[in-house]
Amino acid sequence: MTSEAMIRELLESNSSLSTAEITSKLGLSRSATQYALNKLLNANEVERTAPLRSPKQRYRKVTH
């Protein structure tokens, strides 16, 4: 399973998560997590819940 698929699945069962929470739950490195999140953001599959540089940054699945 790819990192993107694991994050997608994790966000299905959580309303929103921070990068640190995703990293911890999946056992991925921070850079791998961020890379996968960026791919999902670019594909409009997840969205940020706070401004880009916010220390309270979280991610959630986009609902169509």
N, CA, C and O atoms as a GROMACS GRO file, in nm:
protein
  256
    1MET      N    1   0.085  -0.118   0.000
    1MET     CA    2   0.000   0.000   0.000
    1MET      C    3   0.090   0.124   0.000
    1MET      O    4   0.189   0.130   0.073
    2THR      N    5   0.055   0.222  -0.081
    2THR     CA    6   0.135   0.345  -0.088
    2THR      C    7   0.110   0.435   0.032
    2THR      O    8   0.011   0.419   0.103
    3SER      N    9   0.200   0.528   0.054
    3SER     CA   10   0.183   0.624   0.163
    3SER      C   11   0.055   0.704   0.145
    3SER      O   12  -0.016   0.731   0.241
    4GLU      N   13   0.026   0.741   0.019
    4GLU     CA   14  -0.096   0.818  -0.008
    4GLU      C   15  -0.220   0.736   0.029
    4GLU      O   16  -0.314   0.789   0.088
    5ALA      N   17  -0.220   0.608  -0.007
    5ALA     CA   18  -0.334   0.522   0.024
    5ALA      C   19  -0.351   0.505   0.176
    5ALA      O   20  -0.463   0.505   0.226
    6MET      N   21  -0.240   0.492   0.246
    6MET     CA   22  -0.247   0.476   0.392
    6MET      C   23  -0.302   0.603   0.457
    6MET      O   24  -0.383   0.595   0.549
    7ILE      N   25  -0.259   0.720   0.409
    7ILE     CA   26  -0.309   0.847   0.464
    7ILE      C   27  -0.457   0.863   0.430
    7ILE      O   28  -0.536   0.904   0.515
    8ARG      N   29  -0.494   0.831   0.308
    8ARG     CA   30  -0.634   0.840   0.266
    8ARG      C   31  -0.722   0.754   0.358
    8ARG      O   32  -0.827   0.799   0.404
    9GLU      N   33  -0.678   0.632   0.384
    9GLU     CA   34  -0.752   0.540   0.471
    9GLU      C   35  -0.760   0.593   0.614
    9GLU      O   36  -0.864   0.585   0.678
   10LEU      N   37  -0.650   0.647   0.663
   10LEU     CA   38  -0.645   0.702   0.798
   10LEU      C   39  -0.741   0.820   0.813
   10LEU      O   40  -0.809   0.832   0.915
   11LEU      N   41  -0.747   0.907   0.711
   11LEU     CA   42  -0.836   1.022   0.717
   11LEU      C   43  -0.983   0.985   0.701
   11LEU      O   44  -1.071   1.065   0.735
   12GLU      N   45  -1.010   0.865   0.650
   12GLU     CA   46  -1.148   0.817   0.642
   12GLU      C   47  -1.207   0.800   0.782
   12GLU      O   48  -1.326   0.824   0.803
   13SER      N   49  -1.124   0.760   0.877
   13SER     CA   50  -1.173   0.731   1.011
   13SER      C   51  -1.140   0.839   1.114
   13SER      O   52  -1.167   0.822   1.232
   14ASN      N   53  -1.080   0.950   1.069
   14ASN     CA   54  -1.048   1.063   1.157
   14ASN      C   55  -1.092   1.191   1.089
   14ASN      O   56  -1.070   1.208   0.969
   15SER      N   57  -1.153   1.282   1.164
   15SER     CA   58  -1.202   1.405   1.102
   15SER      C   59  -1.088   1.492   1.049
   15SER      O   60  -1.099   1.549   0.941
   16SER      N   61  -0.980   1.502   1.124
   16SER     CA   62  -0.862   1.574   1.079
   16SER      C   63  -0.742   1.530   1.162
   16SER      O   64  -0.757   1.489   1.277
   17LEU      N   65  -0.624   1.540   1.102
   17LEU     CA   66  -0.501   1.500   1.170
   17LEU      C   67  -0.388   1.594   1.133
   17LEU      O   68  -0.386   1.650   1.024
   18SER      N   69  -0.294   1.611   1.224
   18SER     CA   70  -0.174   1.688   1.197
   18SER      C   71  -0.071   1.598   1.130
   18SER      O   72  -0.085   1.476   1.130
   19THR      N   73   0.032   1.658   1.074
   19THR     CA   74   0.141   1.581   1.014
   19THR      C   75   0.204   1.490   1.119
   19THR      O   76   0.234   1.374   1.090
   20ALA      N   77   0.225   1.541   1.239
   20ALA     CA   78   0.286   1.462   1.346
   20ALA      C   79   0.199   1.341   1.383
   20ALA      O   80   0.252   1.232   1.406
   21GLU      N   81   0.068   1.361   1.387
   21GLU     CA   82  -0.022   1.250   1.420
   21GLU      C   83  -0.019   1.143   1.309
   21GLU      O   84  -0.017   1.023   1.338
   22ILE      N   85  -0.020   1.186   1.184
   22ILE     CA   86  -0.014   1.091   1.072
   22ILE      C   87   0.118   1.015   1.076
   22ILE      O   88   0.119   0.892   1.062
   23THR      N   89   0.228   1.087   1.097
   23THR     CA   90   0.360   1.026   1.105
   23THR      C   91   0.364   0.920   1.214
   23THR      O   92   0.412   0.809   1.193
   24SER      N   93   0.312   0.954   1.331
   24SER     CA   94   0.312   0.863   1.444
   24SER      C   95   0.226   0.740   1.421
   24SER      O   96   0.268   0.628   1.449
   25LYS      N   97   0.105   0.760   1.369
   25LYS     CA   98   0.012   0.649   1.349
   25LYS      C   99   0.056   0.553   1.240
   25LYS      O  100   0.031   0.433   1.248
   26LEU      N  101   0.124   0.605   1.136
   26LEU     CA  102   0.162   0.521   1.023
   26LEU      C  103   0.308   0.475   1.027
   26LEU      O  104   0.347   0.387   0.951
   27GLY      N  105   0.388   0.534   1.115
   27GLY     CA  106   0.528   0.496   1.123
   27GLY      C  107   0.611   0.543   1.004
   27GLY      O  108   0.714   0.485   0.973
   28LEU      N  109   0.565   0.649   0.938
   28LEU     CA  110   0.638   0.706   0.825
   28LEU      C  111   0.730   0.816   0.875
   28LEU      O  112   0.710   0.870   0.984
   29SER      N  113   0.830   0.849   0.795
   29SER     CA  114   0.914   0.964   0.830
   29SER      C  115   0.834   1.092   0.803
   29SER      O  116   0.736   1.090   0.728
   30ARG      N  117   0.877   1.201   0.864
   30ARG     CA  118   0.807   1.328   0.843
   30ARG      C  119   0.813   1.369   0.696
   30ARG      O  120   0.714   1.418   0.641
   31SER      N  121   0.928   1.349   0.631
   31SER     CA  122   0.940   1.389   0.491
   31SER      C  123   0.852   1.302   0.401
   31SER      O  124   0.793   1.352   0.306
   32ALA      N  125   0.843   1.172   0.428
   32ALA     CA  126   0.756   1.084   0.350
   32ALA      C  127   0.609   1.122   0.368
   32ALA      O  128   0.532   1.122   0.272
   33THR      N  129   0.573   1.156   0.491
   33THR     CA  130   0.436   1.199   0.518
   33THR      C  131   0.405   1.328   0.444
   33THR      O  132   0.299   1.340   0.382
   34GLN      N  133   0.496   1.424   0.451
   34GLN     CA  134   0.473   1.553   0.385
   34GLN      C  135   0.467   1.537   0.233
   34GLN      O  136   0.385   1.602   0.168
   35TYR      N  137   0.552   1.453   0.178
   35TYR     CA  138   0.551   1.427   0.034
   35TYR      C  139   0.416   1.368  -0.009
   35TYR      O  140   0.357   1.412  -0.108
   36ALA      N  141   0.367   1.270   0.065
   36ALA     CA  142   0.238   1.208   0.034
   36ALA      C  143   0.124   1.307   0.050
   36ALA      O  144   0.032   1.310  -0.032
   37LEU      N  145   0.128   1.388   0.156
   37LEU     CA  146   0.024   1.489   0.176
   37LEU      C  147   0.023   1.589   0.061
   37LEU      O  148  -0.084   1.629   0.015
   38ASN      N  149   0.140   1.631   0.016
   38ASN     CA  150   0.147   1.725  -0.096
   38ASN      C  151   0.087   1.665  -0.222
   38ASN      O  152   0.018   1.734  -0.297
   39LYS      N  153   0.112   1.537  -0.247
   39LYS     CA  154   0.052   1.471  -0.364
   39LYS      C  155  -0.101   1.468  -0.350
   39LYS      O  156  -0.172   1.493  -0.447
   40LEU      N  157  -0.150   1.438  -0.230
   40LEU     CA  158  -0.295   1.435  -0.207
   40LEU      C  159  -0.356   1.575  -0.214
   40LEU      O  160  -0.468   1.591  -0.263
   41LEU      N  161  -0.284   1.676  -0.167
   41LEU     CA  162  -0.331   1.814  -0.179
   41LEU      C  163  -0.342   1.856  -0.325
   41LEU      O  164  -0.442   1.915  -0.366
   42ASN      N  165  -0.240   1.824  -0.403
   42ASN     CA  166  -0.240   1.860  -0.546
   42ASN      C  167  -0.349   1.788  -0.623
   42ASN      O  168  -0.399   1.840  -0.723
   43ALA      N  169  -0.388   1.670  -0.576
   43ALA     CA  170  -0.494   1.593  -0.641
   43ALA      C  171  -0.633   1.630  -0.584
   43ALA      O  172  -0.733   1.570  -0.622
   44ASN      N  173  -0.636   1.727  -0.494
   44ASN     CA  174  -0.760   1.772  -0.428
   44ASN      C  175  -0.832   1.660  -0.354
   44ASN      O  176  -0.955   1.655  -0.351
   45GLU      N  177  -0.754   1.571  -0.295
   45GLU     CA  178  -0.813   1.463  -0.216
   45GLU      C  179  -0.814   1.496  -0.067
   45GLU      O  180  -0.896   1.443   0.008
   46VAL      N  181  -0.724   1.584  -0.023
   46VAL     CA  182  -0.722   1.633   0.115
   46VAL      C  183  -0.709   1.784   0.111
   46VAL      O  184  -0.669   1.842   0.009
   47GLU      N  185  -0.744   1.848   0.223
   47GLU     CA  186  -0.731   1.994   0.232
   47GLU      C  187  -0.675   2.032   0.367
   47GLU      O  188  -0.687   1.959   0.465
   48ARG      N  189  -0.612   2.148   0.372
   48ARG     CA  190  -0.561   2.203   0.498
   48ARG      C  191  -0.676   2.264   0.575
   48ARG      O  192  -0.772   2.314   0.516
   49THR      N  193  -0.666   2.261   0.706
   49THR     CA  194  -0.771   2.320   0.790
   49THR      C  195  -0.730   2.455   0.846
   49THR      O  196  -0.808   2.521   0.915
   50ALA      N  197  -0.606   2.498   0.818
   50ALA     CA  198  -0.555   2.625   0.868
   50ALA      C  199  -0.464   2.684   0.760
   50ALA      O  200  -0.423   2.612   0.668
   51PRO      N  201  -0.431   2.812   0.770
   51PRO     CA  202  -0.339   2.872   0.672
   51PRO      C  203  -0.207   2.794   0.662
   51PRO      O  204  -0.166   2.728   0.757
   52LEU      N  205  -0.143   2.804   0.550
   52LEU     CA  206  -0.024   2.725   0.516
   52LEU      C  207   0.081   2.720   0.626
   52LEU      O  208   0.128   2.611   0.659
   53ARG      N  209   0.121   2.830   0.682
   53ARG     CA  210   0.230   2.834   0.782
   53ARG      C  211   0.182   2.827   0.927
   53ARG      O  212   0.261   2.849   1.019
   54SER      N  213   0.056   2.797   0.947
   54SER     CA  214   0.003   2.791   1.083
   54SER      C  215   0.062   2.673   1.162
   54SER      O  216   0.076   2.564   1.108
   55PRO      N  217   0.097   2.695   1.288
   55PRO     CA  218   0.146   2.585   1.371
   55PRO      C  219   0.034   2.486   1.406
   55PRO      O  220   0.061   2.378   1.457
   56LYS      N  221  -0.090   2.524   1.380
   56LYS     CA  222  -0.205   2.438   1.410
   56LYS      C  223  -0.254   2.365   1.284
   56LYS      O  224  -0.370   2.323   1.276
   57GLN      N  225  -0.166   2.352   1.186
   57GLN     CA  226  -0.201   2.290   1.058
   57GLN      C  227  -0.251   2.147   1.077
   57GLN      O  228  -0.187   2.066   1.144
   58ARG      N  229  -0.365   2.117   1.017
   58ARG     CA  230  -0.422   1.983   1.017
   58ARG      C  231  -0.472   1.956   0.876
   58ARG      O  232  -0.486   2.048   0.796
   59TYR      N  233  -0.499   1.830   0.848
   59TYR     CA  234  -0.547   1.790   0.716
   59TYR      C  235  -0.672   1.707   0.732
   59TYR      O  236  -0.687   1.633   0.829
   60ARG      N  237  -0.762   1.719   0.635
   60ARG     CA  238  -0.884   1.638   0.634
   60ARG      C  239  -0.914   1.597   0.491
   60ARG      O  240  -0.869   1.658   0.395
   61LYS      N  241  -0.993   1.492   0.481
   61LYS     CA  242  -1.032   1.440   0.351
   61LYS      C  243  -1.133   1.536   0.288
   61LYS      O  244  -1.223   1.586   0.356
   62VAL      N  245  -1.119   1.562   0.160
   62VAL     CA  246  -1.214   1.646   0.088
   62VAL      C  247  -1.340   1.564   0.062
   62VAL      O  248  -1.333   1.451   0.013
   63THR      N  249  -1.452   1.621   0.095
   63THR     CA  250  -1.581   1.556   0.066
   63THR      C  251  -1.642   1.627  -0.053
   63THR      O  252  -1.651   1.750  -0.055
   64HIS      N  253  -1.684   1.552  -0.149
   64HIS     CA  254  -1.738   1.611  -0.272
   64HIS      C  255  -1.886   1.622  -0.265
   64HIS      O  256  -1.949   1.669  -0.360
   0.00000   0.00000   0.00000
